[in-house]
Amino acid sequence: MSLPSELRELQLRIEDNARGFGLDFFETHFEVVDYARINEIAAFGGFPTRYPHWRWGMEYEQLSRSAEYGLSKIYEMVINTDPAYAYLLEGNLMSDQKLVMAHVYGHVDFFKNNYYFSVTNRRMVDTMANHATRVRNLIDRLGLERVEAFLDTCLSLDNLVDYQAPYIQRPSVRSEPVDEYPDRTVQVHKLPARSYMDEFINPPELIEQQRQQKVREMEERRNRFPENPQFDVLAFLAEYAPLQSWELELLQIVRAEAQYFAPQGMTKIMNEGWATYWHSRIMTEKALEASEIIDYADACSKVLATNPRQLNPYKLGVELFRDIRERWDRGMFGPDWEDCDSMAARETWDRQVGEGMSKIFQVRRLYNDITFLDEFLTPDFVERQNLYTFGYNPKSRRWEVSSKEFAEIKARILEGLTNFGQPSIAVRDANFRNRGELLLHHRLLGQPLRLDYAQDVLRNLYKVWKRPAFIETSVEGQGRLIGFDGNRNSDEAWEYRPL
């Protein structure tokens, strides 16, 4: 549907302003929608249509009630496709429509140019519609309850994908042939020594002990499949689980959509910060009328408001981009800056380098949230933004600030971003105990494994793998093996070995 003439003229003006600032984006189509429709689109993850499933109705009801009670308001939605599609809420003020358009062009510039979006499907609107048609066909053929039940199972596992898979090459399931007779061929590396000293530097008993250890490891590897840990659990299940064709089709649909949305989760802080940075500049320097200043300030205050219990990605992202621009404009980087210990000199430091704009465009192109914060978060920035960590104090029975130390704050933020703050899981053995059972491994990267959640996930893994499923983890330094055999859950002590 075409825009009203007034909004179309506004779009052309905002687009021209955005290009004037150096933004480079896909062709962008805007559509005006009402409250019900924008809630529906938001429930669908930003897309006009999705496959039928009860979760969309649940999310729609939550969004609708939140808007009705004045708890939230969706100003805009934009889809990472080429061309890009964005939605404007029909009840917005004209200043809001300007802000939304400027914000959208910031997002679309990010979608087009950020490395982590370079591998995404730019025709995802068509793909989503195709997925919806395929699922409806399965429902017509097999019945709603059967298809929906397996979709529930797949969706409960949709975070068991390798978010880094498009950007790096993991070891394959089997990387090299396994020696059938390791006991005859295994050699152990010896330290160089003269013949008369060899038995002292390389004691025969120790060499034989090391050789036998290597033999045991090779025997274990021969009986284990996959040889190398597989971090994309859904891909492994799609390849090796004994699924019927319709089950495989549903699993592949869920995995494809999870992979599509992954870059948005990996760059949430940067993406929202970048869009906010540019809507702020476009509005305040180009598009805003004097009569709209109060309405604009009111809208921005809601977007950038901070919550004492959680980080606001819009606020953190835009402030860090502004900080990077200022630092590279003033030359506040490099050995001279790092070695300067005079607070007065640092306060007035200005080498007039003028590289701020080129630097933030470079950052936009190459970084994700983890690398962005790891490299550019500084003690000065943390102090200015009044960041802190907090936790529950059982003595006072209150939530309290636990630290304002930079290292702890940075570690907590990065820990929460690693694997989207979720436990990192890999397939360790698909022939566990030589019985065709599935063993998963929990990597200890800072995200603990909730055992009640793990038991429910193992129940659903059993439905896909068709045999008992287990996961090894460590709780307070003690190895645990959690399992489900088709009838009951198990929990036993276990020797946890990191990958």
N, C-alpha and C positions, 0 to 999 in steps of 0.2 A: 504494500500500500504506500502511495506516495505521500510525502509530507505536505502539510499546509504551506501555502506560499510564504508566509511569514517565517516559519521554521526553516524552510528550504533556504531562504536568503540568509538566515542566521547561520545555518550549517556552512554555506559557502564562505561566509566571512570568517567563522572560526577555523575552518579548514585552511584558508589562506594565512591566517595568523599562525597556525601551527607549523605550516611549511616555512613561514618566514623565520621561525625560531630554529629551523633545521631538522624538524621531525620528519621521518620517512615512514609512511604507513601504507597499508593496503587500501584500496577503494573501500569506503565504509558506507553502508546503507542504514539509515535510521527509520524506525517505525514507532508511531505513537500508540500506546496500549493503555487500557484501563487497569484499575487496581487488581481485579480478579485475574486478568490475563498475565500481568507481570508477576503475580504470585505463582501462577501456573508455570510460567517459563522458569522462574527461579527454582521451583520444586523439581523441574526437569533438568537442573544443572545448567540453565542458560539456553537450552535448546527448545525449539518450538514443538518438538514431538520426541517421545521415547517409547520404548517397549512397555506394554501394560504390566504394572506391578503395584501392589498395595503401598509400597514405600513412598511413591510419588504423592498419593493422596494424603498420607500421614504428614509429609513435609509441607504440602499445600495447606492443610488445616493449621499447622503450627504457624506458618508465615501469615496466614489470613488473620488468625486470632491476635498475633503479635502486633500487626498493623492496626487492627480494630481497637486494641487496648492502648494504642499510642506508644508501644514499647520499641517499635522499629519502623523504618520506612525504606523501601527500596527505591533509590533515585534512578538507577540505571542498571542495565545488563548489557554485556558485550561478549561476543563469541570469537574465539581464536580460529578464524577461517579466512580464506581468500576467495572472494571479498569478505570483509568483516560485516557482521550484522549486530546492530545495537538497538536498544529499546528505550524510549522516553516515556515517562509516566505522564498521562494526560492532565493530571491535576497539578503539575509543577508550575511554579512561577516562571516567568520568562528568564529571570536571572538564574533560576535553577536549571533551565534547559541549556543555557549558555555554559554553565559550569559542567553539566553532564557531557555535553559535546566535547568540550576541551579535555575533560577527564578521559573520555573514550579515545580521543586521538592519541593521548599519551599511552594508553593501554595498547592500542593497535600498533603504534611504533615499537613498543616493547615486544609484542608478539612477533613482529616481522624481523626484528634485528637481534634479539637475545639468542645466544647459542643454544640454550636448553629448549627453546621452542622450534629450533631448526628441523627437528626430526618429526614434528607432529603432523598429523593428517589435516591438511588445509581444506579438505572436502568433508569435514566431519558432520555437517548438517545432513548431507546425502547419506553418509554412513549410518548415522543415528536412525534416519528414516528407514534405511534398509534393515537395520537390526530390528526395528519395531515390526516391520512386515514379516520377517523371518520368525519372530517369536509368536506373532498372531497366527501364522500358518501352523506352527507347532501346537498351539492351543487348540486350533480347529481340528487338528488330526489326533491329538493325544488327550485333550481335556485340560481345563484350566488348573485343576488341583494338582495334577501330576507335574505339569510344567512349572507352575508357581513354586511348588515344594522344592524342586531342584534348583530353581533360580534363587530361592532363599539360601540354599546351601552354598551356591557359588558366590553370592553377594557377601556371605559371612566370611569368605576367604579372599575377597578382592584386594586386600592390602598385602597379600603374600606374593607380591611381584617384585622384580628387581628394578627399582627405579633408575639405577645407573646403567642398565643393560644397553640402552641406545648409544651411550657415550664411551663405553670401554668394552674390551673383549675379555670375557670370563673364560676360564678353562672349560673345555668341553666335558661331556659326561665321561668319556674315556680319552685320555690324551696320548696314551702309548700302549703297545701290547704288554700283557702281563706275562712274565716268565713262568712257564709251567713247572719248572724244576729249580726254584730259587736256592735250594739247599746246596746244589752243585755249583752254582755260578756266582753267588754273592761274594763280593770282595769288599774289604773294609780298608779305608784309607789309613795308611801308617805315616807317622812322623818321620821325616828324613833323619837317618842316623848311620854312623859307621857300623860295620858288621859286628865288631866286638862290643858295641854299646846297644845294639838293636834290642836284645832281650830285656834290657833295663828300661829303655825309652818306650818300647812297644811290647809290654809284657804279653806273652802268648795267652794267658788266661783272660786278660782284658780284651784282647783282639777277638778271641772266640766268643766272649760274651756279647760284644758289639755285633759280631756277625750273626749270631743267633737272634738278636733283637731285630736286625734288618730282615732276616728270614721270616720272623713272625709278622712283621709289618707287611711284607710282600704277600704272605699267605692271607692276611686279613684283607688286604686290598683286592686280592683275587676273588675273595668271597663277597666283597662289598660292591654294590652298584647303587649310585654312580661312583666312579673312582674319585672324582673331584666333587666337592660340595656344590650344590646347585642353588643359587640364591633366588631364582625365579621359580617359586614353588608351583604357581599355576601353570607355567609353561611346561614344567616337568610332568605335572599331572595330565595335561592335555596330550603329551607325547606318550606316556607310559601307563596311565591308569586304564583299567579295562572298562571303558565307557561305551555306551551305545552311541550311535551317530548323533542323535538329537541331544544327548547329554553333552557330548563333545562340542556341538555347535553352541549351546548355551554357555559353556565354560569359556570358549574362545571369544564370544561376544563380551562377557564380563571382563575378561583380561584386556581386550582391545580398548575398552572404554576406560579401564583403570589406568592403562599406559597413557592414553590421551590426556587425562586430567593430571598426570604426575607433574609435568613442568609447572603447572599453576601452583601446586603445593610447594614445589621446590623454590619458587621465586615470589611467594606471596608478599613478603615485606618489600622487596625491590620493585615489584610490579605496581603495587599500590602507591609506594613512595614516589616512583617515577611519574605516574599519572597525576598524583596530587601536586608534585613539583610543577608540572607543566600547566595544569589547570590554574594553579595559583598565579603563574607568570602571565599566561594568556589573559586571564580575567583582570588582573590588577594593572597590567601594562597596555592592554589593547581593547578588550571587549566590554569592560564594565562601565555602565553609565553611573553618574553621580547619584541618581535616585535609587540605584540598586545596591548600594554599598551595604546598607544595614541588612537587607535580606541575604546578600552573599556572605557577610560575616556570620550571620546566624547559622546558615547552612554549613559553613566551614567549621564553626565551633563544635557542631554535632559530629562531624566526620573525624575531627582531630582530638576530640575529648579523650582524656586518659582515664583509665580505671585502675584503682590502687591494687587490684588483684591480677591484672593481666596486661600484657603489652598490646598496644594498638598498632597494627602493622602500617597503617596510613601515617601515623605520627612518627614512629620510629624510622620508617623508610624515607619520608620527606626530609626530616631533620638531618639524617645521615648524608643524603645527597647534598643538602645545603652545606653541611660541614665539609664534605669532600671538595666542593667547588671553592669554598673560602680558603681551605688549606692549600689547594694547588694554585689558586690565584696569588696567594701571599707567600708561596714557597715554604709552607710549614711542613716539610717532609725532607727526608734525606739525612745524611750523617750530621750536618751542621745543626739541624733542628733537633735531632735526637740527642746530641751532645750538649745542647744548651741547657744549663741548670738554673739560669736566672729567670725568675718569674716575671720580672719587669721587662726583660728583653723578649721573652716569649709573648707577653701581652701586646707589645708594640711591633712584633715581628712582621715585616712586609718587604719581601724582596721583589715585589711587583712582577712576578713570573707570568701571571695571566694565562695559566694553563687549565683553569678550573672547568671551563665548558668542555674542552676536548677530553678532559679526564672523566667527567661524569658520563659522556657518551661512550667512552671506552668501557667504563664499568658496566653500563647498561648492556653492552654487547657480550661481555665475557663472563660475568659472575652469576652465581645463584645466591640464595640467602645465606647459606653457611659460609661460603668463601667471602661474600660481601661483608658480613659481620666479623669474621675471623681476621680479615685484613684491615678494615677501616674503623672498627670500634676502638676507641681510645679512652684512657682514663679521664681526660679532660671532657670528652663528650658524655661519658657516663655521669660525671659529676654535674655537668650543666643540665642534663635531663633528669637528674635526681632518680636514677635507677637503683634498685635494691633487690635483694632476694628476701623471701619471707617463708615462714613455716609455722606449723602448729606447735605451741609450747604446752606440753602436758601439765607442767607445774602451774602455770597461770590459767590454763584452759582457754587460751586465746591464740589467734593468729597474730604473729609479731614479725617485725623486720628482723631477719637473722644475720644479714651482712650487707655492708655497703662497699666491700672490697672489690676492686675492679676484676681481679682474676676469678673470683667466685661468681660474680655477676655474668661475666663473659662465658664461663664454663657452663653455667645453668642455661643461658640462652641457647648456646650451641647444642647442648645436650637435648633440649626440647625440640630443636630443629632436625637433629639427626634421624633419618628415616621417618620424618614427620612426627617425631616423638613416640613412635610405636616400636615395640620389640623387633629386632632384626632376626629373621628366621631363615634357615637354609635346610635343604634336604641333605642329610648326612648318609643315610643308608636306606635303599629301597628293598634290600634283602636282609633286613635286620634279623639276627639270630638264625639266619639261613632258612627263614620261613616265609619270605616274600612280604614281610611286614615293613611298614614305613617308619623310619626314624628321622625326626627333625631335630635341628640343633638351634638353640637360642644363643646368639652371640651377645656377650655382655658388653654393650656399648653405652651403658648408662640408663637404658630403659628396662626396668624390671618386668618380669612376666607375671601377670595376674593369674594365679593358678585356677581360679574359677572360670575365667575366660578361656584359659588354655584347655580345660576339660570340655567346654562346649565346642571349641574349634575342632578338637580331636574327634568328637562325635560326628561332626560334619565331614571331616577328612575321611572317616571310615566310610561314609556314604559314597565318596568319590573313589577311594582306593579299593574299597570292597574287602579290605583286610584290616587287622588291628593297626592302629597308628599310635606313635609315641613321640614325645619331645623331651630332650635332655636340657636341663637348665641348672643353675646354681642359685640357692637361696641362703643368704647369710653365710656364704663360703662353703655350704654343704651341697654336694651334687644331688640332684633329684631326677627321677625318670617318671614322667606323667604319661599315662596311656589310656586307651579305650579299646576293648577287644570285641565290641559289638554288643556286649551285655552290660558291662560295668566299667567304671573308671578305676584306675590303679595309680598308686603313688608310692614309690619306693626309693631307698637310698641308691645312689649311683655315682660311679667315678666320672666326674665331669672333666672332659678334655677339650680345651679351646681349639678351634680350627686353626 
